[in-house]
Amino acid sequence: MGPTRASTLVVAGLAAAAVAWLLISSFYGDLGSDLPWLPVITLAGLAVLEGYAAVNTRGRIERRPGREPVNPLLVARFVVLAKASALAGAIFAGFYAGLTGWLFVEQTNAAMNDRPAALGGLIAALALVAAALWLERSCRVPEQEDDEDREPGDRETPRGRL
């Protein structure tokens, strides 16, 4: 499993933005109520939790004083969570970007009332993407100092270098 590619996130976000623009331009009049804030709060909460997990996991992997060693299975689960959250965050960011763009083009009172929730959703989704990528990066195994000192072809043996 490799690191999350930025191109994957951009394509997912652009596709979601296009779908959001098409859906909202077709069905906005049928919605009838304000945009909900619950998805915004949920995305922001996930971003905060994943940011905390990134800081905590990095400290445990580096074995900083006062921190317990990390369980490798937990790190693998965090990587899977980070990759899924990055993609989901990119899709939500694209959807909220398309929605926000359409709401700023539309000049009705209902559209003006929905702009804060749409902007908040966009910001929360981008924060989730950033936190997920940070968590993914925090789960990497640090490079060993011995690996940098070796020349190509050198091998370690129980008695020393060959």
Backbone as a printed PyTorch tensor [residue, N CA C, xyz], in Angstrom:
tensor([[[  0.8590,  -1.1680,   0.0000],
         [  0.0000,   0.0000,   0.0000],
         [  0.9040,   1.2290,   0.0000]],

        [[  0.6870,   2.1000,  -0.9450],
         [  1.4900,   3.3010,  -1.0500],
         [  0.7810,   4.5080,  -0.4550]],

        [[  1.4820,   5.6250,  -0.3920],
         [  0.8520,   6.8380,   0.1340],
         [ -0.2680,   7.3360,  -0.7830]],

        [[ -1.1730,   8.0740,  -0.1980],
         [ -2.2910,   8.6220,  -0.9630],
         [ -1.7650,   9.6100,  -1.9970]],

        [[ -2.2510,   9.4880,  -3.1970],
         [ -1.8100,  10.3810,  -4.2740],
         [ -2.6840,  11.6270,  -4.3140]],

        [[ -2.0450,  12.7500,  -4.4980],
         [ -2.7790,  14.0090,  -4.5980],
         [ -3.6940,  14.0020,  -5.8150]],

        [[ -3.2650,  13.3710,  -6.8910],
         [ -4.0780,  13.3410,  -8.1030],
         [ -5.3990,  12.6100,  -7.8690]],

        [[ -5.3720,  11.5520,  -7.0650],
         [ -6.6030,  10.8260,  -6.7470],
         [ -7.5750,  11.7250,  -6.0000]],

        [[ -7.0560,  12.4810,  -5.0360],
         [ -7.9080,  13.3790,  -4.2520],
         [ -8.4660,  14.5090,  -5.1170]],

        [[ -7.6570,  15.0410,  -6.0160],
         [ -8.1120,  16.1310,  -6.8800],
         [ -9.2000,  15.6450,  -7.8380]],

        [[ -8.9960,  14.4820,  -8.4370],
         [ -9.9970,  13.9480,  -9.3660],
         [-11.3090,  13.6660,  -8.6430]],

        [[-11.2300,  13.0640,  -7.4540],
         [-12.4480,  12.7840,  -6.6740],
         [-13.1600,  14.0820,  -6.3010]],

        [[-12.4020,  15.0930,  -5.9140],
         [-12.9960,  16.3780,  -5.5590],
         [-13.6440,  17.0740,  -6.7420]],

        [[-12.9900,  17.0440,  -7.8850],
         [-13.5600,  17.6840,  -9.0780],
         [-14.8260,  16.9630,  -9.5460]],

        [[-14.8100,  15.6370,  -9.4950],
         [-16.0020,  14.8850,  -9.8860],
         [-17.1630,  15.1950,  -8.9410]],

        [[-16.8860,  15.2560,  -7.6390],
         [-17.9340,  15.5690,  -6.6690],
         [-18.4450,  16.9990,  -6.8510]],

        [[-17.5670,  17.9190,  -7.1980],
         [-17.9910,  19.3010,  -7.4290],
         [-18.9240,  19.3880,  -8.6320]],

        [[-18.5970,  18.6560,  -9.6790],
         [-19.4560,  18.6710, -10.8670],
         [-20.8240,  18.0650, -10.5650]],

        [[-20.8340,  16.9660,  -9.8270],
         [-22.1080,  16.3350,  -9.4700],
         [-22.9250,  17.2690,  -8.5820]],

        [[-22.2750,  17.9030,  -7.6170],
         [-22.9870,  18.8210,  -6.7170],
         [-23.5920,  19.9830,  -7.4940]],

        [[-22.8340,  20.5490,  -8.4080],
         [-23.3290,  21.6750,  -9.2050],
         [-24.5630,  21.2560,  -9.9970]],

        [[-24.4910,  20.0860, -10.6310],
         [-25.6280,  19.6120, -11.4200],
         [-26.8480,  19.3250, -10.5410]],

        [[-26.6360,  18.6670,  -9.4210],
         [-27.7580,  18.3460,  -8.5350],
         [-28.3890,  19.5890,  -7.9310]],

        [[-27.5690,  20.4910,  -7.4520],
         [-28.1110,  21.6690,  -6.7710],
         [-28.7950,  22.6040,  -7.7640]],

        [[-28.2830,  22.6900,  -8.9760],
         [-28.9370,  23.5590,  -9.9610],
         [-30.2760,  22.9810, -10.4110]],

        [[-30.4200,  21.6540, -10.3160],
         [-31.6770,  21.0150, -10.7240],
         [-32.7100,  20.9530,  -9.6060]],

        [[-32.2610,  20.7480,  -8.3650],
         [-33.1990,  20.4540,  -7.2840],
         [-33.1720,  21.4450,  -6.1260]],

        [[-32.5100,  22.5850,  -6.2360],
         [-32.3890,  23.4930,  -5.0960],
         [-33.7430,  24.0350,  -4.6500]],

        [[-34.6060,  24.3310,  -5.5690],
         [-35.9200,  24.8650,  -5.2200],
         [-36.8000,  23.8640,  -4.4840]],

        [[-36.5400,  22.5780,  -4.6730],
         [-37.3370,  21.5330,  -4.0320],
         [-36.8970,  21.2300,  -2.6030]],

        [[-35.7170,  21.6990,  -2.1840],
         [-35.2060,  21.3750,  -0.8530],
         [-36.0420,  22.0020,   0.2510]],

        [[-36.3210,  23.2630,   0.1470],
         [-37.2360,  23.9310,   1.0510],
         [-36.6920,  24.3640,   2.3990]],

        [[-35.5940,  23.8200,   2.9060],
         [-35.0940,  24.2270,   4.2130],
         [-33.6160,  24.5790,   4.1190]],

        [[-33.1210,  25.1390,   5.2030],
         [-31.7080,  25.5290,   5.2420],
         [-30.8030,  24.3010,   5.2300]],

        [[-29.5650,  24.5140,   4.7860],
         [-28.5820,  23.4320,   4.8190],
         [-28.2830,  23.0700,   6.2710]],

        [[-28.1570,  21.7960,   6.5750],
         [-27.8820,  21.3870,   7.9620],
         [-26.4210,  21.6220,   8.3430]],

        [[-26.2080,  21.8690,   9.6230],
         [-24.8610,  22.0750,  10.1410],
         [-24.2490,  20.7900,  10.6860]],

        [[-25.0320,  19.7380,  10.8550],
         [-24.5170,  18.5010,  11.4320],
         [-23.3700,  17.8920,  10.6170]],

        [[-23.4320,  17.8360,   9.2830],
         [-22.2800,  17.3010,   8.5350],
         [-21.0240,  18.1440,   8.7290]],

        [[-21.1860,  19.4420,   8.8610],
         [-20.0420,  20.3380,   9.0700],
         [-19.3790,  20.0160,  10.4050]],

        [[-20.1870,  19.8610,  11.4470],
         [-19.6630,  19.5550,  12.7790],
         [-18.9990,  18.1780,  12.7810]],

        [[-19.5960,  17.2280,  12.0970],
         [-19.0350,  15.8770,  12.0290],
         [-17.6800,  15.8790,  11.3230]],

        [[-17.5870,  16.5620,  10.1980],
         [-16.3170,  16.6250,   9.4680],
         [-15.2380,  17.3190,  10.2960]],

        [[-15.6120,  18.4090,  10.9640],
         [-14.6460,  19.1290,  11.7970],
         [-14.2000,  18.2680,  12.9760]],

        [[-15.1310,  17.5430,  13.5830],
         [-14.7840,  16.6640,  14.6940],
         [-13.8370,  15.5530,  14.2720]],

        [[-14.0930,  14.9610,  13.1120],
         [-13.1910,  13.9330,  12.5940],
         [-11.8010,  14.4980,  12.3130]],

        [[-11.7530,  15.7220,  11.8080],
         [-10.4600,  16.3530,  11.5310],
         [ -9.6780,  16.5560,  12.8260]],

        [[-10.3540,  16.9970,  13.8730],
         [ -9.6790,  17.2100,  15.1570],
         [ -9.1740,  15.8840,  15.7240]],

        [[-10.0160,  14.8540,  15.6870],
         [ -9.6140,  13.5440,  16.2160],
         [ -8.4340,  12.9520,  15.4430]],

        [[ -8.4540,  13.0810,  14.1310],
         [ -7.3440,  12.5400,  13.3440],
         [ -6.0760,  13.3610,  13.5220]],

        [[ -6.2090,  14.6570,  13.7330],
         [ -5.0370,  15.4740,  14.0380],
         [ -4.4120,  15.0700,  15.3640]],

        [[ -5.2600,  14.8270,  16.3650],
         [ -4.7600,  14.3640,  17.6630],
         [ -4.0880,  13.0000,  17.5280]],

        [[ -4.6960,  12.1070,  16.7610],
         [ -4.1130,  10.7820,  16.5560],
         [ -2.7610,  10.8880,  15.8490]],

        [[ -2.6250,  11.8410,  14.9410],
         [ -1.3560,  12.0210,  14.2360],
         [ -0.2540,  12.4360,  15.1970]],

        [[ -0.5470,  13.3910,  16.0650],
         [  0.4570,  13.8630,  17.0280],
         [  0.8290,  12.7400,  17.9990]],

        [[ -0.1740,  12.0590,  18.5200],
         [  0.0550,  10.9950,  19.4870],
         [  0.8130,   9.8240,  18.8700]],

        [[  0.4170,   9.4230,  17.6890],
         [  1.0540,   8.2750,  17.0320],
         [  2.4990,   8.5740,  16.6790]],

        [[  2.7710,   9.7700,  16.1930],
         [  4.1340,  10.1290,  15.8180],
         [  5.0390,  10.0740,  17.0490]],

        [[  4.5530,  10.5830,  18.1650],
         [  5.3470,  10.5420,  19.3940],
         [  5.6070,   9.1310,  19.8770]],

        [[  4.6180,   8.2700,  19.7180],
         [  4.7850,   6.8840,  20.1580],
         [  5.6970,   6.1050,  19.2220]],

        [[  5.6290,   6.3820,  17.9170],
         [  6.5160,   5.7000,  16.9670],
         [  7.9610,   6.1170,  17.2100]],

        [[  8.1870,   7.3890,  17.4980],
         [  9.5420,   7.8890,  17.7610],
         [ 10.0180,   7.5570,  19.1670]],

        [[  9.1390,   6.9590,  19.9680],
         [  9.4390,   6.5560,  21.3480],
         [  9.9480,   7.7170,  22.1840]],

        [[  9.2070,   8.8000,  22.1250],
         [  9.5340,   9.9590,  22.9530],
         [  9.3500,   9.5990,  24.4250]],

        [[ 10.0740,  10.2710,  25.3110],
         [  9.9660,   9.9510,  26.7420],
         [  8.5340,  10.1390,  27.2490]],

        [[  8.0970,   9.1920,  28.0810],
         [  6.7600,   9.2580,  28.6530],
         [  5.6760,   8.6730,  27.7720]],

        [[  6.0240,   8.1800,  26.6200],
         [  5.0410,   7.5970,  25.7010],
         [  5.2690,   6.0960,  25.5880]],

        [[  4.1930,   5.3500,  25.5840],
         [  4.2890,   3.9020,  25.4230],
         [  4.5830,   3.5740,  23.9580]],

        [[  5.2520,   2.4390,  23.7200],
         [  5.4420,   2.0170,  22.3240],
         [  4.0850,   1.7540,  21.6670]],

        [[  4.0440,   1.9330,  20.3850],
         [  2.7880,   1.7940,  19.6570],
         [  2.6230,   0.3620,  19.1510]],

        [[  1.4000,  -0.1060,  19.1390],
         [  1.0700,  -1.4150,  18.6000],
         [  1.0700,  -1.3090,  17.0710]],

        [[  1.8360,  -2.1450,  16.3750],
         [  1.8870,  -2.0610,  14.9040],
         [  0.5320,  -2.2490,  14.2310]],

        [[ -0.3270,  -3.0790,  14.8120],
         [ -1.6540,  -3.2750,  14.2390],
         [ -2.4840,  -1.9930,  14.3280]],

        [[ -2.3180,  -1.2360,  15.4060],
         [ -3.0110,   0.0440,  15.5470],
         [ -2.5440,   1.0250,  14.4740]],

        [[ -1.2570,   1.0330,  14.2040],
         [ -0.7190,   1.9170,  13.1610],
         [ -1.2960,   1.5410,  11.8020]],

        [[ -1.3930,   0.2450,  11.5200],
         [ -1.9790,  -0.1910,  10.2510],
         [ -3.4390,   0.2610,  10.1490]],

        [[ -4.1680,   0.1790,  11.2450],
         [ -5.5610,   0.6430,  11.2410],
         [ -5.6350,   2.1440,  11.0270]],

        [[ -4.7220,   2.8860,  11.6310],
         [ -4.7000,   4.3370,  11.4310],
         [ -4.4050,   4.6910,   9.9820]],

        [[ -3.5270,   3.9320,   9.3380],
         [ -3.2150,   4.2000,   7.9240],
         [ -4.4510,   3.9860,   7.0640]],

        [[ -5.1730,   2.9060,   7.3260],
         [ -6.3990,   2.6320,   6.5630],
         [ -7.4230,   3.7400,   6.8180]],

        [[ -7.5700,   4.1450,   8.0840],
         [ -8.4840,   5.2460,   8.4190],
         [ -8.0750,   6.5290,   7.7100]],

        [[ -6.7750,   6.8210,   7.7070],
         [ -6.2900,   8.0450,   7.0770],
         [ -6.5460,   8.0450,   5.5760]],

        [[ -6.2880,   6.9260,   4.9120],
         [ -6.5150,   6.8630,   3.4660],
         [ -7.9970,   7.0120,   3.1370]],

        [[ -8.8490,   6.3570,   3.9080],
         [-10.2920,   6.4620,   3.6680],
         [-10.7890,   7.8710,   3.9700]],

        [[-10.3040,   8.4650,   5.0380],
         [-10.7370,   9.8120,   5.4080],
         [-10.2690,  10.8560,   4.4020]],

        [[ -9.0770,  10.6760,   3.8730],
         [ -8.5790,  11.6200,   2.8720],
         [ -9.4680,  11.6000,   1.6280]],

        [[ -9.8270,  10.3980,   1.1920],
         [-10.6890,  10.2980,   0.0120],
         [-12.0980,  10.8280,   0.3100]],

        [[-12.6580,  10.4560,   1.4410],
         [-13.9870,  10.9530,   1.8120],
         [-13.9670,  12.4650,   1.9840]],

        [[-12.9270,  12.9830,   2.6080],
         [-12.8040,  14.4290,   2.7700],
         [-12.6970,  15.1520,   1.4400]],

        [[-11.9740,  14.5530,   0.4910],
         [-11.8560,  15.1570,  -0.8420],
         [-13.2030,  15.1670,  -1.5530]],

        [[-13.9680,  14.0960,  -1.4040],
         [-15.2980,  14.0500,  -2.0250],
         [-16.2190,  15.0860,  -1.3910]],

        [[-16.2110,  15.1770,  -0.0620],
         [-17.0280,  16.1840,   0.6160],
         [-16.5620,  17.5970,   0.2570]],

        [[-15.2510,  17.7980,   0.1770],
         [-14.7370,  19.1200,  -0.1890],
         [-15.1870,  19.5050,  -1.5960]],

        [[-15.1290,  18.5550,  -2.5070],
         [-15.5990,  18.8220,  -3.8660],
         [-17.0830,  19.1240,  -3.8980]],

        [[-17.8590,  18.3270,  -3.1560],
         [-19.2980,  18.5580,  -3.1130],
         [-19.6100,  19.9400,  -2.5330]],

        [[-18.9820,  20.2700,  -1.4110],
         [-19.2250,  21.5810,  -0.8040],
         [-18.6800,  22.7250,  -1.6710]],

        [[-17.6100,  22.4790,  -2.4180],
         [-17.0880,  23.5150,  -3.3170],
         [-18.0790,  23.7900,  -4.4440]],

        [[-18.6300,  22.7240,  -5.0360],
         [-19.6370,  22.9110,  -6.0800],
         [-20.8790,  23.5910,  -5.5410]],

        [[-21.3060,  23.1800,  -4.3600],
         [-22.4670,  23.7860,  -3.7190],
         [-22.2250,  25.2530,  -3.3970]],

        [[-21.0740,  25.5430,  -2.8230],
         [-20.7410,  26.9270,  -2.4770],
         [-20.6470,  27.8030,  -3.7200]],

        [[-20.0050,  27.2800,  -4.7630],
         [-19.9090,  28.0470,  -6.0090],
         [-21.2710,  28.3770,  -6.5740]],

        [[-22.1640,  27.4050,  -6.5710],
         [-23.4990,  27.6510,  -7.0930],
         [-24.2600,  28.6370,  -6.2120]],

        [[-24.1020,  28.5250,  -4.8870],
         [-24.8190,  29.4310,  -3.9830],
         [-24.3390,  30.8740,  -4.1150]],

        [[-23.0680,  31.0790,  -4.4720],
         [-22.5840,  32.4390,  -4.6610],
         [-23.0000,  33.0160,  -6.0130]],

        [[-23.3420,  32.1450,  -6.9550],
         [-23.8570,  32.6200,  -8.2390],
         [-25.3370,  32.9750,  -8.1140]],

        [[-26.0680,  32.1730,  -7.3630],
         [-27.5120,  32.3810,  -7.1560],
         [-27.7100,  33.5600,  -6.1940]],

        [[-28.6150,  34.4540,  -6.5130],
         [-28.8070,  35.6640,  -5.7130],
         [-30.1270,  35.6900,  -4.9410]],

        [[-30.6390,  34.5350,  -4.5770],
         [-31.8820,  34.5050,  -3.8120],
         [-31.5700,  34.5740,  -2.3190]],

        [[-32.5980,  34.9050,  -1.5180],
         [-32.4140,  34.9590,  -0.0670],
         [-32.0740,  33.5840,   0.5030]],

        [[-32.7100,  32.5420,  -0.0140],
         [-32.4340,  31.1930,   0.4680],
         [-30.9710,  30.8040,   0.2120]],

        [[-30.4600,  31.1650,  -0.9590],
         [-29.0620,  30.8620,  -1.2800],
         [-28.1200,  31.6380,  -0.3650]],

        [[-28.4510,  32.8870,  -0.0890],
         [-27.6050,  33.6850,   0.8120],
         [-27.6090,  33.1140,   2.2300]],

        [[-28.7360,  32.5610,   2.6610],
         [-28.8170,  31.9700,   4.0010],
         [-28.0520,  30.6540,   4.0970]],

        [[-27.8950,  29.9520,   2.9770],
         [-27.1920,  28.6740,   2.9750],
         [-25.6880,  28.8100,   2.7890]],

        [[-25.2090,  29.9770,   2.4240],
         [-23.7770,  30.1640,   2.1670],
         [-22.8910,  29.8640,   3.3810]],

        [[-23.2380,  30.3070,   4.5920],
         [-22.3460,  30.0060,   5.7250],
         [-22.1740,  28.5030,   5.9760]],

        [[-23.2470,  27.7380,   5.8980],
         [-23.1440,  26.2900,   6.1200],
         [-22.3200,  25.6320,   5.0110]],

        [[-22.4920,  26.0870,   3.7880],
         [-21.7320,  25.5180,   2.6710],
         [-20.2460,  25.8490,   2.7970]],

        [[-19.9320,  27.0810,   3.1530],
         [-18.5300,  27.4630,   3.3540],
         [-17.9260,  26.7190,   4.5290]],

        [[-18.6860,  26.5880,   5.6100],
         [-18.2090,  25.8330,   6.7650],
         [-17.9310,  24.3820,   6.4070]],

        [[-18.8030,  23.7940,   5.5930],
         [-18.5880,  22.4200,   5.1520],
         [-17.3390,  22.2730,   4.3070]],

        [[-17.1040,  23.2440,   3.4330],
         [-15.9070,  23.2170,   2.6000],
         [-14.6510,  23.2930,   3.4600]],

        [[-14.6390,  24.1920,   4.4240],
         [-13.4740,  24.3490,   5.3050],
         [-13.2640,  23.0990,   6.1580]],

        [[-14.3490,  22.5460,   6.7070],
         [-14.2350,  21.3390,   7.5330],
         [-13.7510,  20.1460,   6.7080]],

        [[-14.2250,  20.0220,   5.4770],
         [-13.7960,  18.9120,   4.6200],
         [-12.3170,  19.0450,   4.2520]],

        [[-11.8690,  20.2620,   3.9650],
         [-10.4470,  20.4750,   3.6760],
         [ -9.5900,  20.1970,   4.9050]],

        [[-10.0970,  20.5480,   6.0920],
         [ -9.3760,  20.2390,   7.3300],
         [ -9.2720,  18.7330,   7.5330]],

        [[-10.3260,  18.0060,   7.1850],
         [-10.2910,  16.5480,   7.2940],
         [ -9.2550,  15.9570,   6.3510]],

        [[ -9.1860,  16.4440,   5.1470],
         [ -8.1780,  15.9610,   4.1920],
         [ -6.7730,  16.2150,   4.7400]],

        [[ -6.5480,  17.4160,   5.2470],
         [ -5.2300,  17.7570,   5.7900],
         [ -4.8820,  16.8760,   6.9920]],

        [[ -5.8300,  16.6890,   7.9020],
         [ -5.5740,  15.8610,   9.0830],
         [ -5.3370,  14.4090,   8.6980]],

        [[ -6.0740,  13.9130,   7.7230],
         [ -5.9020,  12.5270,   7.2800],
         [ -4.5350,  12.3250,   6.6400]],

        [[ -4.1090,  13.2690,   5.8230],
         [ -2.7880,  13.1550,   5.2090],
         [ -1.6860,  13.2560,   6.2610]],

        [[ -1.9050,  14.0870,   7.2700],
         [ -0.9500,  14.2210,   8.3710],
         [ -0.8730,  12.9110,   9.1660]],

        [[ -2.0250,  12.3090,   9.4470],
         [ -2.0470,  11.0320,  10.1540],
         [ -1.3430,   9.9530,   9.3410]],

        [[ -1.6030,   9.9250,   8.0520],
         [ -0.9420,   8.9400,   7.1990],
         [  0.5680,   9.1160,   7.2360]],

        [[  1.0070,  10.3470,   7.1730],
         [  2.4440,  10.6280,   7.2110],
         [  3.0390,  10.3090,   8.5840]],

        [[  2.2800,  10.5280,   9.6320],
         [  2.7610,  10.2500,  10.9890],
         [  2.9400,   8.7660,  11.2450]],

        [[  2.2920,   7.9400,  10.4780],
         [  2.3750,   6.4840,  10.6720],
         [  3.5770,   5.8660,   9.9730]],

        [[  4.3490,   6.6530,   9.2780],
         [  5.5260,   6.1050,   8.5900],
         [  6.6050,   5.7380,   9.6100]],

        [[  7.3260,   4.6980,   9.2980],
         [  8.4380,   4.2840,  10.1510],
         [  9.6040,   5.2230,   9.8790]],

        [[ 10.1950,   5.7910,  10.9350],
         [ 11.3220,   6.7030,  10.6990],
         [ 12.5220,   5.9560,  10.1300]],

        [[ 13.3110,   6.6680,   9.3570],
         [ 14.5000,   6.0540,   8.7740],
         [ 15.5090,   5.7830,   9.8740]],

        [[ 16.2240,   4.6790,   9.7320],
         [ 17.2550,   4.3120,  10.6990],
         [ 18.5340,   5.0710,  10.3790]],

        [[ 19.2360,   5.5200,  11.3910],
         [ 20.4820,   6.2500,  11.1860],
         [ 21.5350,   5.3610,  10.5360]],

        [[ 21.5290,   4.0730,  10.8890],
         [ 22.5070,   3.1530,  10.3180],
         [ 22.3610,   3.0370,   8.8150]],

        [[ 21.1250,   3.1120,   8.2990],
         [ 20.8850,   2.9790,   6.8670],
         [ 21.5190,   4.1170,   6.0800]],

        [[ 21.5850,   5.2970,   6.6660],
         [ 22.1430,   6.4460,   5.9550],
         [ 23.6640,   6.3780,   5.8960]],

        [[ 24.2830,   5.7410,   6.9300],
         [ 25.7390,   5.6870,   6.9860],
         [ 26.3310,   4.6190,   6.0730]],

        [[ 25.5390,   3.6440,   5.7070],
         [ 26.0410,   2.5510,   4.8860],
         [ 26.1900,   2.9690,   3.4290]],

        [[ 27.1660,   2.3590,   2.8110],
         [ 27.3280,   2.5460,   1.3720],
         [ 26.5800,   1.4340,   0.6650]],

        [[ 26.1530,   1.6470,  -0.5720],
         [ 25.4510,   0.5810,  -1.2960],
         [ 26.3200,  -0.6760,  -1.3750]],

        [[ 25.7230,  -1.8060,  -1.0840],
         [ 26.4480,  -3.0690,  -1.1320],
         [ 26.9660,  -3.5290,   0.2140]],

        [[ 27.0540,  -2.6100,   1.1990],
         [ 27.4850,  -3.0080,   2.5400],
         [ 26.3980,  -3.8390,   3.1950]],

        [[ 26.8200,  -4.8510,   3.9520],
         [ 25.8690,  -5.6700,   4.6850],
         [ 26.2940,  -5.7460,   6.1360]],

        [[ 25.3090,  -5.8390,   7.0140],
         [ 25.5740,  -6.0090,   8.4340],
         [ 25.6150,  -7.4880,   8.7540]],

        [[ 26.5530,  -7.8870,   9.5840],
         [ 26.6230,  -9.2390,  10.1100],
         [ 26.6460,  -9.1380,  11.6300]],

        [[ 26.4680, -10.2470,  12.3180],
         [ 26.5150, -10.1800,  13.7810],
         [ 27.8540,  -9.6570,  14.3070]],

        [[ 28.9240,  -9.8000,  13.5440],
         [ 30.2550,  -9.3440,  13.9940],
         [ 30.6350,  -7.9830,  13.4450]],

        [[ 29.8500,  -7.3910,  12.5870],
         [ 30.1780,  -6.0820,  12.0220],
         [ 29.9010,  -6.0420,  10.5340]],

        [[ 30.4430,  -5.0110,   9.8750],
         [ 30.2310,  -4.8450,   8.4300],
         [ 31.1320,  -5.7480,   7.6370]],

        [[ 30.6510,  -6.1290,   6.4520],
         [ 31.4800,  -6.9080,   5.5070],
         [ 32.1670,  -5.9850,   4.5530]]])
